Amino acid sequence: MEATDILIEEHRIIERVLSALESQTRRLETGSAVRPGFFQDATAFFRNFTDGCHHRKEEEAFLMAMMDTGLSNQTGPLAIMLAEHERARAYNRAIEKAAHTLERGESAARDDLIRNALDYASLARQHIRRENEFLFPTADRLIPPLAQKALAAEFERFEHAETGSGIHQKYRRLSDAMEKEAANPGE
């Protein structure tokens, strides 16, 4: 499996949670009941899986491999990738803050939660599309096959040594639960 295939597979998991987030946010927007902890689950997923696992692979390994091909991280697609990761982190912190405030009964946080959740989802979807359609195919052309294998092995080492064995299974289960909750509210 190519290194970029691993990242694309992780994007699919992230997209499932984005769909659940969008669904629950729209439900909240129309005044329907949403389990208060749903948004904490979402921010935990984005903090620990999207950022703590996926973005770390991109920033600590993939970025270096791309820079080895001559691309700069100061301009162009790599700089955009890094800037979007930072924006996503800020949105996630804002969602988490608003969700905690809303859970304490302060209804004024509802609008902040809705705005930041939808902005996060929009940014993440655009980001994933750019990576899948442009950055990763570019990487597949520029990174030599041997370096691709080394990068995929680095991802595996990182996943087990840095983030703990079983992180994918844990967050797949969470994404399954969130997806089910969004599809079957009130159950």
Secondary structure as the mmCIF struct_conf table of DSSP 4:
data_model
#
loop_
_struct_conf.conf_type_id
_struct_conf.id
_struct_conf.beg_label_comp_id
_struct_conf.beg_label_asym_id
_struct_conf.beg_label_seq_id
_struct_conf.end_label_comp_id
_struct_conf.end_label_asym_id
_struct_conf.end_label_seq_id
HELX_RH_AL_P HELX_RH_AL_P1 ALA A 3 GLU A 29
TURN_TY1_P TURN_TY1_P1 THR A 30 GLY A 31
TURN_TY1_P TURN_TY1_P2 PRO A 36 PRO A 36
HELX_RH_AL_P HELX_RH_AL_P2 GLY A 37 PHE A 45
HELX_RH_PI_P HELX_RH_PI_P1 PHE A 46 HIS A 55
HELX_RH_AL_P HELX_RH_AL_P3 ARG A 56 LYS A 57
HELX_RH_PI_P HELX_RH_PI_P2 GLU A 58 PHE A 62
HELX_RH_AL_P HELX_RH_AL_P4 LEU A 63 ASP A 68
TURN_TY1_P TURN_TY1_P3 THR A 69 GLY A 70
BEND BEND1 ASN A 73 THR A 75
HELX_RH_AL_P HELX_RH_AL_P5 GLY A 76 GLU A 103
TURN_TY1_P TURN_TY1_P4 ARG A 104 GLY A 105
TURN_TY1_P TURN_TY1_P5 SER A 107 ALA A 108
HELX_RH_AL_P HELX_RH_AL_P6 ALA A 109 ARG A 130
HELX_RH_PI_P HELX_RH_PI_P3 GLU A 131 LEU A 135
HELX_RH_AL_P HELX_RH_AL_P7 PHE A 136 LEU A 142
BEND BEND2 ILE A 143 ILE A 143
HELX_RH_AL_P HELX_RH_AL_P8 PRO A 145 ARG A 157
HELX_RH_PI_P HELX_RH_PI_P4 PHE A 158 GLU A 162
BEND BEND3 THR A 163 THR A 163
TURN_TY1_P TURN_TY1_P6 SER A 165 GLY A 166
HELX_RH_AL_P HELX_RH_AL_P9 ILE A 167 ALA A 183
BEND BEND4 ASN A 184 ASN A 184
TURN_TY1_P TURN_TY1_P7 PRO A 185 GLY A 186
#
